[in-house]
Amino acid sequence: MSLIPKKGTVYVVDDDEAVRDSLQWLLEGKDYRVKCFESAESFLSRFDPREVACLITDIRMEGMSGLDLQDRLLERKSPLPVVFITGHGDVPMAVNTMKKGAMDFIEKPFKEEELVALVERMLDLARQAFSQHQEQASRDALLSRLTTREAQVLERIVAGRLNKQIADDLGISIKTVEAHRANIMEKLNANTVADLLKIALGATHKA
């Protein structure tokens, strides 16, 4: 039996060692993997975006603040769910972080049950984001197999163009369009037009 916790990773970023130790003790006791950092800079240099994880960070820290850290993650288009630890006077600031996509904020001293429930919600979100990322990567890998001409044909199939219209658009024969269409279906492992649309539209929605 593996001794590695199965629930996911919780990143804790706080310049207060006592807070880091307290959160680590609490969350490891609930079978989470916990990685602590004493600064936002240290976290950013070692953060693995491929990991199913969430982030608990103090809003005020020496050096880069929690707000700055959130901005850096947004710049990187990171889907990492974030919760802020705040003091009493930081609540208006914390509300602003939620407008930027933070999941929630918790005031010191925080309640154990509320924190654990929040972490579980964040990791659920992280798992969904990871799954979507994997699906998108799989779609991208399939689409990369198409030639430029096949990609042009696929774009028009998605737009609802008929074979004759596609032939006119691209200045090729209908038979050539049909050949490209057959190649596209084979390369994308699509058995039906519906399968084809799911793959193509998944990539379009991402873009």
C-alpha positions in Angstrom: 0.0 0.0 0.0 1.4 3.4 -1.0 2.2 5.8 1.9 1.8 8.9 -0.4 -1.4 10.8 0.4 -4.0 10.5 -2.4 -6.0 13.7 -1.8 -3.8 16.2 -3.6 -1.2 18.9 -2.8 -1.8 22.0 -0.7 0.8 24.8 -1.2 1.1 27.0 1.9 2.8 30.4 1.4 3.3 32.5 4.5 6.2 34.3 6.0 5.1 33.3 9.5 6.7 30.0 10.5 4.1 29.3 13.2 1.3 29.6 10.7 3.1 27.3 8.2 3.7 24.7 10.8 0.1 24.9 12.1 -1.4 24.5 8.6 1.0 21.7 7.7 0.2 19.8 10.9 -3.5 20.2 10.4 -3.6 19.3 6.7 -1.2 16.4 6.8 -3.4 15.0 9.6 -6.2 15.0 7.1 -4.1 13.1 4.5 -3.1 16.0 2.2 0.3 16.4 0.8 1.5 19.9 2.0 4.4 22.0 0.6 5.3 25.1 2.6 7.1 28.2 1.4 8.2 31.2 3.4 7.9 33.6 0.5 5.9 34.1 -2.8 9.2 34.3 -4.7 10.3 30.9 -3.4 6.9 29.4 -4.3 7.0 30.7 -7.8 10.4 29.4 -8.5 9.4 25.8 -7.5 5.7 25.7 -8.3 4.8 22.8 -10.6 1.8 23.8 -12.8 1.2 20.1 -13.8 0.3 19.1 -10.2 -3.2 18.8 -9.0 -3.0 21.3 -6.2 -4.4 24.4 -4.5 -2.8 27.4 -2.7 -3.3 29.0 0.7 -1.4 32.2 1.0 -1.2 35.1 3.4 -2.4 38.4 2.0 0.4 40.4 3.6 4.0 39.2 3.5 7.5 40.6 3.4 8.7 41.0 -0.2 6.0 40.0 -2.7 2.5 40.1 -1.2 -0.2 37.6 -1.6 -1.9 40.1 -4.0 1.2 40.3 -6.1 1.4 36.5 -6.1 -2.1 36.2 -7.4 -1.3 38.7 -10.2 1.7 36.6 -11.2 -0.4 33.5 -11.4 -3.0 35.3 -13.4 -0.3 36.4 -15.8 0.8 32.8 -16.2 -2.9 31.8 -16.8 -2.5 29.3 -13.9 -5.8 27.6 -13.0 -4.5 27.0 -9.4 -7.3 27.6 -6.9 -6.3 30.2 -4.3 -7.5 31.1 -0.8 -6.1 34.0 1.2 -5.4 34.2 4.9 -6.3 37.6 6.2 -6.3 39.7 9.3 -9.3 41.8 10.4 -8.2 44.9 8.5 -7.5 43.0 5.3 -11.1 42.0 4.5 -11.8 44.8 1.9 -8.5 43.8 0.2 -9.5 40.1 0.3 -12.8 40.9 -1.3 -10.8 42.4 -4.2 -8.8 39.2 -4.6 -12.1 37.3 -5.1 -13.1 39.6 -7.9 -9.8 38.5 -9.6 -10.8 34.8 -9.2 -9.7 33.8 -5.7 -12.0 31.1 -4.3 -12.4 32.6 -0.8 -10.5 34.1 2.1 -10.3 33.0 5.7 -9.8 35.3 8.7 -7.3 34.6 11.5 -7.9 32.7 13.7 -9.5 30.3 11.3 -11.7 27.3 12.1 -10.3 23.9 11.3 -13.5 22.5 9.8 -14.0 25.5 7.5 -10.4 25.4 6.3 -10.6 21.7 5.5 -13.9 22.1 3.6 -12.4 24.9 1.6 -9.3 22.9 0.7 -11.5 20.0 -0.5 -13.5 22.4 -2.7 -10.4 23.8 -4.2 -8.9 20.4 -4.9 -12.2 19.3 -6.6 -11.8 22.4 -8.9 -8.1 21.6 -9.5 -9.0 18.0 -10.5 -11.6 19.3 -13.0 -9.1 21.8 -14.4 -6.4 19.1 -14.7 -8.8 16.7 -16.4 -9.8 19.5 -18.9 -6.2 20.3 -19.5 -5.4 16.6 -20.3 -8.4 16.4 -22.7 -7.2 19.6 -24.5 -3.7 18.3 -24.7 -5.0 15.1 -26.3 -7.1 17.1 -28.8 -4.2 19.3 -29.7 -2.0 16.3 -30.3 -4.6 14.9 -32.7 -5.1 18.2 -34.6 -1.3 18.6 -35.0 -1.3 15.6 -37.2 -3.3 17.4 -39.9 -1.7 19.1 -42.9 -2.4 22.8 -43.5 -4.9 21.9 -46.3 -6.7 19.3 -44.1 -6.9 22.0 -41.3 -8.5 24.3 -43.8 -11.0 21.7 -44.8 -11.8 20.9 -41.2 -12.4 24.5 -40.4 -15.0 24.6 -43.2 -16.7 21.4 -42.1 -17.1 22.9 -38.6 -18.6 26.0 -40.2 -21.2 23.8 -41.8 -20.0 24.1 -45.4 -20.9 21.4 -47.9 -18.3 19.5 -49.9 -19.0 21.5 -53.0 -18.8 24.8 -51.1 -15.5 23.7 -49.6 -14.2 22.8 -53.0 -15.2 26.3 -54.3 -13.7 28.0 -51.3 -10.3 26.3 -51.7 -10.2 26.0 -55.5 -10.0 22.2 -55.4 -12.2 19.4 -56.7 -15.0 17.8 -54.7 -13.1 14.4 -54.9 -10.1 16.1 -53.3 -12.3 17.5 -50.6 -13.7 14.0 -50.0 -10.2 12.5 -49.8 -9.1 15.2 -47.3 -12.3 14.5 -45.3 -11.5 10.8 -45.1 -7.9 11.5 -44.0 -9.1 14.0 -41.3 -11.6 11.4 -39.9 -8.8 8.8 -39.8 -6.1 11.0 -38.3 -8.5 12.3 -35.6 -9.9 8.8 -34.8 -13.4 10.1 -35.5 -16.1 7.6 -36.6 -18.8 10.2 -37.2 -19.1 13.9 -38.0 -20.3 14.4 -34.4 -17.0 13.0 -33.1 -15.1 15.3 -35.5 -17.0 18.3 -34.2 -16.3 17.5 -30.6 -12.6 17.4 -31.2 -12.5 20.5 -33.4 -14.9 22.5 -31.2 -13.0 21.6 -28.1 -9.9 23.2 -29.5 -11.9 26.2 -30.8 -13.4 26.9 -27.4 -10.0 26.9 -25.8 -8.7 29.4 -28.3 
